[in-house]
């Protein structure tokens, strides 16, 4: 028995030393420039420009969301056939446009000839108020040109096609490295982008989120030195509750700005804000602004 105890003592001692070193050397994240000017108030982030209010991921949606008074615009990126970054969520065209097939099979000009408001409806298909109104797919360059100052959340949707380098070059060419937060569900894309573009803030990828959740569960969150300043998670995933007071508290203690998605109902918004959420990513930014008591320009909600 004594021999067995001695056998266990050495690895346990090494583990304790390793944990102590990690605790002494871990560093919290610092506030990135993209968030520095937004203050301490909870942020309202228009998911795809506010897709519950108008055609998603379009310049029209972004214009209206900015007029409404949101803090950040959230958008998705794909790559066109002629290597242009285009703002669209799906990898195919059917759900949001009158086109068909993969986005990657069309040039930017061909994509922009489509009607990006074709399928948008607020009444279950009884009417399509934006059909035939000239609403089209935007390029990232157009977004950067039109909204140089407003902070943007940009998601890389496709790995391994060179989007990371092109995104970094495009942001640099428009002098907006400090105006954008980049995320992706593809860990390798985030790793590649961070290597190429260390000046740009990123959010946690899937592996980082799982690590944070594990450390939080073990009570070892203080060991984390995040390579990202923002944590973007849903309140629940696969039947598990992710957003808990403890997780938010521990993530924020590591310097992380916690933004929750996709929060569309005011009771949920209120509960998560009371829990300490730093930002709400929502299809209905008007509801979040109203809940926070912030004035909105209601004219921005009217169809053109």
N, C-alpha and C positions, 0 to 999 in steps of 0.2 A: 504493500500500500504506500509506504514511504517512497519507494522507488518510482511508483506511478505519479505521485505528487510532484516529485522532483522533475519527472519527465514533462509534466504540464507547466511547471513553473517558468521554464526558459521561454517558450513561445508566448505565454501570457505576459511575461515581463517585456518581451520585445514589442508585443502589441500595445502595451501601455505606453512604452516609450514613443512608438510611432504616433499614437493618438495625441500624446503630449506635444510632440514636435508639430503636428498638424494644427493643434489648437494655438500654439504660440506663433506660427507663421501664417495662418489663414488671414485673409484680408477681405473685407466687404467690398462690394462693387461701389463705384462712384457714380454720381448723377451725370448722365450723358448730356451733351450740349443740346440735343434735340428736345430734352425735357426741362432743361435748366430754366428757361424763361416762362414756363407754364405755372410755376408756383406750387403751392401745397394742396390746392383744392382738387377734389376728384375730377378726373378728366372724362369728357364725353367724346368717344371715338366712333365716327360714323363707319360702320361695317359696310364695305363696298360702296361707300358714299351714302349709306342709308337706304338699303335695298327694299325696305318695306314702304318707302315713301315715293320712290322713283326708280327708273331703270338703273340697275346696279353697274358699278365700275365704269360709269360714263362721265364725260366732262360736265354734262348737264347735272348729274347727281352731285358731283363735287362742288359745282357752282352753288347749288341750292343748299348743300350742307354747310358750306362756308358762310353763306348769307344767313343761315339759321343761327350760326354762332358756335359750331362745334370746335373742339380743341385740336383734334387730329382727324385726318382722313385715312381710312384703311383701304387697301387695294391689293389685287393679285396680278402676278406677271406670268405671261407665257412668251414664247419666242415664235415669231412669224417665219415663214419660209425664207424670207430675205433678211433674216437675222436682225429684226427690229423687236424691241421689247414692247409688247402690247398688253393692255390692261383688261384682263378677262379672267374669270374664275375657272371655268371648265376647260378641259382640253379639247372639247368639241363645241360646235356652234349651235346645236339644235335648241337648247333650253332657253337661251336669251336672245337669239337672233333669227332671222329668216333664212340663214344659211345652213349648210349641212357639212358634216365631216370634221376632221381634226383641224384645230387652229394652225398647227405647224405645216399644213399642206397649202396654205394661202400666203400670198404676199401681203404687206401692210396695206397697199392700195386696194387689193381685193377684199380684205377684211373690212376696210373702212367704207366700202360700197354697200355693206350690209346694214340692215335696220336693227340696231341694238336695243330699241324699245319695242320691238315687235310683239313679244310675249308678255310684257309687264301688265299686270292687272291687279286692282285692289278689291275686286268684287267677285272673285272666283271665275272670271272669264266672261262676265256679262258685258264688259267693255274693255277696250284697250286704248286708253287715252293718249299713249305716246307712239302708237303705230303710225308710220308714215310722216313723222314729224322731224325727220332728219337727225335723230339720235344715233350716234355711231360709236363703234369701238375706238377707244383712244390709244394713242401711243404714250409710253412713259415720257418721252420728250415733251409732248404737248402738256402733260400734267405738270411737269417741272417748269415749263415756260409760263403756264397760266397761274400756278400757285407756288411761287418761289419761297414764300415766307412761312406758310402754314406747315406745321409738322405732319409727316406722312408715315404710315406704317405700310411696309411693302413686303409681300410674301412671294418668295421664289417657289413656283409650283412644279418646276421640272428640273431634276438634277442631271448632271452629266451632258449638258448640251452647250456649255460655255456661258450660261446666263450670269454666273457670279462675276466673271471678269468684265463682261459687257455692262452689267449693272454698276460696278465700281467706276468704270470709265465714264459712264453716262452721268452719274452723280457728280463726279469730279469736274466734268466739262460744264455743268450748270452751277458749279460752286454750291452744291447742296449736300455735301458730306455730313454736315451738322444739322440737316433738316429732316433726316430720314432714319427710321428704325427698321431693320431688316429681320424677317423671320422666315422659317421654313419648317415643314414637317420632315425634311430630309436632312439628317444630321451632317452628312458629308458635304452638302451644299453650304451649310452654315460654317463648317470648319474651313472649307475652301474660301468662302467669302471673307471670313475673319483674317485669313492669311493674306489675301490680296488687298483688303480694304480695312485695316485695323482702326482707321479713324471713325468708321461708321458704327453706331450702336446696333446691337443685335439682341434678340430675345432668346430665351432658352429653347433648345431643340428637344426632341423626344427623349433622348438619352439623359440629357441634363435634368429634365423634369423628373424622370424616374429616380435619378440619384438624389435629387432634393427631397422627393417624397420619402425615399428610404431613410435618409439621414434624419428627416423630421420624425419619422416613426420611431427610430432608435434613440431619439433625443440627442443627436450628434450634429445638429444643424450648424453649430458654431465652427465646425471643421471646414465648412465650405468656403472656397475662394472662387466666386463666380467669374466666368469669362464673359458674362453677359450681364447687363444692368436691368433687364426687364423680364418678368415672368408673366407669360400669357397662357392661361389655362381656362378650361370650362369648369363650372362649379361641380359637375359630375361627369364621370366617364366610365363606361362599361359597368354601370351599377355601383361604382365607388364614388364616395364624396371626396372630392379633391380640395375644394375651398373650405377650410375649417379655420376658426379663429386662431388656432395654434399654428397652422401652416402659414397664414398671412403674417402673423406676428414674427415668426422665425425667419421667413423670407425677407421681410422688411428689415429685420435686424442685420441681415447680410447685405443690406443696401439695395435690395431689389424693389422695383416698382411693379406692383401686382395689378395686372389688367385682366379682367374676366370676360369671357365670351360664351355664347352670343346672348346677351341679356336684353329681353324685349318687353317684359311685363314689369310694371312699376312696383308691385309688391316684392318681386325678386330683386329689383334694383335697390329698393330701400333696405332690404335685409342684408345684401352684400355690402352696401355702403356703410351700414351700421357695423358690420363685421370688420371694416377697415380697408375695403378695396380702394386702390389708388385710381382705377379707371374702369369704365364700362365700355365694352365694344358692343354696339347695338345696331340693329336694323332700323330702330326708331329713335334717333337722337333727339327728336322733339320731346318725347316722353321723359328721357333722362334730364334734359335741360329744365323741363317744367318741374320735375321732382326736386331738382336742386335749387329751384327758385331763381333760375337765371332767365333773363328776358330772351325771347325769340322774336325774330321778324317773321310773323305768320305769313306774310306775302310770299315768302320763299316756298311755302307749301302748296301754293296754287299752281295748277298746270298752266304751262305757257300758252 
